[in-house]
Amino acid sequence: VDVAWLPLWHRQVNIQAVELSELTITIHQLPDRTLIGGIHLPGDDTPPAEQEPAAEHPWTAGIDTLSLDNIRVHYIDEKLDITLFLEQLQLDKLAQWSEQTPTPVSASGSINDAPFTLSGEITPFSATPRYDISLKLDALQLAAFEKLAQAQLDRLAGEFSYDGKLVYEQQPDGFKVGQDGTLRLQAYSVSVKQPVIAV
């Protein structure tokens, strides 16, 4: 991690570069606690403190370059068991003091061994945050998400693939989602629960 010292005089934390590689993290979400790498993450049981008035010149933060290589995140809870592998992720010039400037981002890896690549631009600090992402995902196994839909489905199986552009924009009165691409389902199988009619 490299930090620029001069911007600190202007209450700006400008991280010049963060590089992280060859890391595996397991997140286990239990009903009463969260374990990260086997370590219990303490919950916040303390009452909320009184909010202090906003500073006239608050601190802001930014990063010039974020580079991740060979990062594996394994997430487990009662309904989901998913592994995200980041072969590489690159993000450049993301800062709170230039919130309208689009930040380029690119990544490649896999989700449960289904390969993906993405690229695009994001503005998360804008008054209306926007994410423009081109995504290619190949043969994601739907069975891994069956328990998430168990209230409506008895069975979910098949492979999901996508190649196109996704747009997400947060607006004051809600959010807007758009897509322009090709969605493909292979060996798709679904069984819908029979509705129960009370008389």
N, C-alpha and C positions, 0 to 999 in steps of 0.2 A: 504494500500500500504506500503510495506517494502522495503527500499533501502539500499544496502550495501555501507558503506562509504569508505572503504579502496580502492576499484577500482577507485574512483574518482581521486586519485593521478595519475593514469595511463590514465586519460581522458576516463574512461569507466563508463557509468551509468548502474549499474547492479541492476535492480529491482528484489528483491527476491520473492515477491509474490503480486499478485493482485487478490482480491476476490470481486465479484460483484453479487448481487442476488436481486430478486424481483424488477425488473425495467421494465417499459413500455415506449417505445419511438415511437412517431409518426413523420414520415418524409413526408411532403407534398411538392412535387415538382411542383410549378406553372410555367407558361411560363416565368415570369419575376423575380421570386425569389424562395427561398427555405425556408420552415418553418420547424423547428425542435421543437416539443413540443409547437407549437404556437408561437415560437420566430423566428423572421426574421433573417436568416443567411445572413450577409452582403456579397455582391459580391466584387470582387477585380477589381475596376475600375481604380486603379492607374497604371501608366506606370511601366513596370518592371525596377527594379533598376539594376545598373551595377553589374555584377557578380564579387565578390571578389575572389582573388586567393585562391586556396585550401590550407588549413592549412597543415603544414608539418606533424603534428600529430593530425589528426581530432578526434573529440569526436565520440565514438561509444556507442551503447546501446544494452541491452539484458534483458531478463526476465527469471527467473528460473521457475516460475509457474504462469499460468493464469487460473483462475477458475471462470466460469460463471454458475449461476443457476437461472432458471425461469426468463429469459430475453425475452421480447416480443418486436419485431420491426415491426411496421405497416408502409408500404411504399405506397404512393399514388401519381400517376401522371395522365396525360390525358389518358394513354393507359394501365395502370397497377394499380391494387389494390391487394397487397400481404402482408400477415402476416407471419413473421418468428418467431417461438417460439423455444427458446433454453431451453430445460429442463436441460441440462448440457453441458458444453464444458470444456475440460481440455487440456491444452497445456503446455509442459515442455521443458525447456532449449532451448530457442531461442535467439541467440546472433550474432551480426555482426562480432565479433572477432573470431567466430568459424563457418564461413559460410558454410563449407563443412559437418558439423555434422548434420545428419537428426534430425528433431524435431518431436517427436511423438505428435499426436493430435487425440482427439476423441470427438464426440458430438452426442447428440440425441435430438429430438424435432419434430417439424412439420412445413410444409410449407402449408399455407391455410388448416390446419387441416389434411394434408396428412403426416402420421408419417414417420420419417427417422432416420437412424443411420449411422454414418460414423466413420472410423478410418483409420489411415495411418501415413505417414511421409512426411514432407515438408522441403525443403531447399530454402527459398525465398531469402536469401542473397548470394547464390552461383553465380558464373559467369554465370552458366546456371541453373537458378532456376527450380526446379522440384517438382511436387506434385504427390505423389502416394496415392490414396485414395480408400478405399473399401466403397461402398455406397449401402444402401438398402433404397429405397423409395417406398411407397405403395399408389397407387390410388390418384395421384395428378390430380385435375380437370383441364383439358386443356382449358375449357371455360374462365378461368381467364386470359388467354394469347391471346384470340381471337383478341383483338384490336391491339396487337403488329403485327399481321400478316394480318391486314385488307387490305393492299395494294395488297395482293395475294389471300386472302380468304374472302368469304362471311360468312362462318361459320366454327367454330372449337369447337368440343365437345368430351367428352370421358374421360377416366382415363388412366394416364400414370404411369407405375410401372417399377422399375429397381432394379436389384440385381447383383452387379459385381464390377469390379475394373476399375478405371479411372486413366489415367496417362497424365499429362500435363507437357511439358518441353519447357522452353523458350530458344531459341538458337540465336546466333548472326544474322543469316539470316532469322529468322522467329520463328515459334513454331511448336511443334509436339504434337498431341493429339492421345491417344490410349485408347481402352476400351476392356474389356473381361468380358462379362456378359450376362444377359438375360433381354431383354426389352419386356414389355407386354403392349398392348393397349386393353382396354375393352370399349364396347359401343362407339366405335370410329365413329365419324361423321365429315366429312369435305366437304365443298362446295367451289370449286375453281372458282375465277372470270373468266368470259369469256374474252379471249383476244380481244382487240380492234385493228382492222386492218385499217390503214389509206390508202386511195387510192387517 
